[in-house]
Amino acid sequence: MNDLENHNLFPLYLPIENSWSLFYIATKNIQIGEELSIDYGEAFWKNKMKLARRSTDPIEGSHI
């Protein structure tokens, strides 16, 4: 599943039997063979960049 601004799925989290379940709801008709996509949102990319910087930092990336 890819991140696209013009996404065709919306993630929906629902509590079911004391556990969270993830469902994807179509935001438009999806054609056979069409790529499935969601909008990860800005927070996802900001956090991903922070983690990437940490893993390349010799002090923060060490696991000692």
Summary of the structure (lengths in Angstrom):
residues: 64
radius of gyration: 16.9
end to end distance: 34.8
largest distance: 50.4
contacts: 114
relative contact order: 0.21
helix: 23%
strand: 31%
